[in-house]
C-alpha cells in the first residue's frame, strides 16, 4: 500500500504478484471494507480480497475462494457487512454459480447455489440475509436458503412485465427489504417479498 504526501491523499493498494486483473469491487455499507474480485495467474481459482479502508486500503490477508468459479463478475456485502456474495459463470456459459461467505469467520463459502443464464449481479436481502437475488439480462432469481440449500421462489407478477424485448437492467434493495427492479422499457417495479406491489409508468417526455 502506498499513500502520497499531498493534502488530497491518494492511497494505492498494491496487488499480490499472482493477481492479473480486478473484475469487480464493492464497499461495505459502513465504508470500512472494500471487497475486490481478482483474476489470478495460471490455474489458480479467482479470489476475493478484503481491503481495510481505515488503514489506507491495506490488504487484510483474507482471500475468499469457492469451487467451480471461473471469474467473479459481481461482489456485494450484506447490509451489516458480515456476509459477502459473488457470482460467476460456469464453463458451460449457460449456468452461473454464486457463493456466500461469512468472510470474518472462514475463507470457504458458507453456502452456494446455481441459477440458469449468465448472472451479472447478486445481492443479499438487507432484512432477511438468507435471501439472495441473482440477476441476468433475461431473468431475476429470488432464492431462499433452507436446510437443503437454496430454493428458487417465483416472483409473482414479474413475468407479466418482461418479454423478449424487455430486459432486466438493475436492481437495488430498500432498507425495509423491498426490492426495486429496473427494466429496459424504462419501467421501475417494487417487489414486496415475491409480489410486485408498485410500478411506475414511463413518461413520454421529460
N, C-alpha and C positions, 0 to 999 in steps of 0.2 A: 504494500500500500504506500502511495506517495501523495503528499499534500503540498501544494505550492505555498509560498510565504506571502502571497498577495492578500490584501484585505478581503477580497471576494474569494475565499478559499476554494480551491478545486481539489477534490480528492480522487485519486485514481486507484482502483483495485487491480493489482497485478494478477493475471490469470495463472493457474497452475500450468506446468510445462505441457501436460498431456491434453489441455483444452485447445480445441481447434476453432470453435465459434460459439457465440451466445445465440440461443434460439428463442428464448422467451424470458420475461422478467416480471416480478410482482413485488409490491411493498405491502407489509402488514399494515393493518388499519391504524395502529399506534405509531407507525413510521419508525419503529425500532429495528426492523429486519427487512432485508431485501433477499428475495429468492431468485436465483439466476439459473435457468436451464442451460446446460452446456453440452455440446457435441464433443466427443473425445477422439483421440487418435486410435488407429488400428481397430482391433476387435473389442475394445473397451465399450461397455454399455454407456449410454448417455447418463448424465448425472444432474442433480440439482444442488447447487451450493448455497449456503446461507451466509450472508454478509451482515456484519454488525454496523448499523448506521452511526450509532453514538461514538464509535471508535474509528471513524473515518473509513467506512467500508472494509474493515478488517475481516478476513475470512475466519469463520468460527471453527473450521475443521469439520463441520457437519457436511457429509456428502450423502445425498439420498439417491438410491438406485432401486429399480424394480425390474422384475423379469419381463422379457418379451418386448420391451420398449425399443423403438428404433430411433426416434428423435422427438423430444418433448416440444410441442408447438404452443403450449399454454401452461402457465402455472398460476395458482391463486391461493391465498391464505383464507382460512375461515375468519369470521368476524372477530373472534377472540384471539386469533393468531396462533392457536395451539395446533391446528391442522393445516396441512398443505395438500393440494390436489394438482396433479399434472396429467395431461393426456398426450397420447402418441398413436400414430397409425401403426398397424401391424404390417408385416411384409406382404400380405395379400392385397393391400391397398383397398380392401372392402370392409375392413373391420378396424376399430380403434379400441385401445385399452386405456384405462385411467387408473392411477394409483393414488391412494390417500395415505399420508404419513402423519403420525404423531411425532413430529420431527425433533422435539426436545427429549423424546424418550428412546426412539430407535431409528436407525437409518434404513430399516426394512419397512415396506408398506404395511400398515395395519389392516388395510382392505384394498381390494382391486375389483374391477369389473370391466366388461366389454360391451360395446354397442356397435351396431352396423353403421357403415358410412365412414367418411373422413372427418373426424372430430376436429374442430377449430378452437373450442373453448369449453372448459369445465369449471364449475363454481360450486361452492358449498352454501347451503341454506343457512343464513345467519341466525335463525331462530331454532331450527332443527338440524344440527350439523351431521346427522346420519343421512340426510337427504342431499343428493348431488344432482346437478343438471349438466348434461353434456350436449353441446350444440354442434351441428354440422350445417351445411348450407340448406339441406332439404329436410332436416329433422331436428327435433328438440326432445331429448330423452330425460325423463324425470325418474330417478332411481332412489329407492329407499333401502337402507342396509338392515338386514334381518339376520337371524341366526344361521341361515344357509346362504348368505351373501346378498348381493344387490338384486332387487326385484324391480322390473320396469312397471311404472304406473302410467296409464294413458292420461293425457291432458285433454279433458273433455271440452269440446268446442273449438279447440285449436285447429284441428284438421279442416274445419269449415272455412278458416281464414287463409289457408295455404293451398296452392295448386302448382302446376308445372311452371307457371310464370312468376310465382311469388316465392322468394327465398327468405330464410332467417338471416338477419343482418347482425344482431347482437342481443344480449340480454343482460339484465342487472337486477340485483336484489334490493328491495327496500328494507328498512330496519325491522319491520314487523313480519318479515318473511314473505311478503308479496313479491311476485316475480314480474318484472317489466320486460316485454319481448318486442323487439323492433323488427318489422318486416320490410322487404324491399319495395312494397307498394305504398310506403310512407305511413303505414298504419302502426300504431303502438297498442299493445294489449297488456292488461294487468291480470295476472293469474293469482287467485286466492286458493291455495292448496293446489288442486288439479283442475280447477274450474276457471274459465275466462269470466271475469267479473265486470271488466270495463274495457272499452276500446275507444280510440279517437277516430273520427272521420277525417281523412286527408283533405285539406283545403285546396281549392283550385288555384289560388294565388295568395301571395303574402305581400 
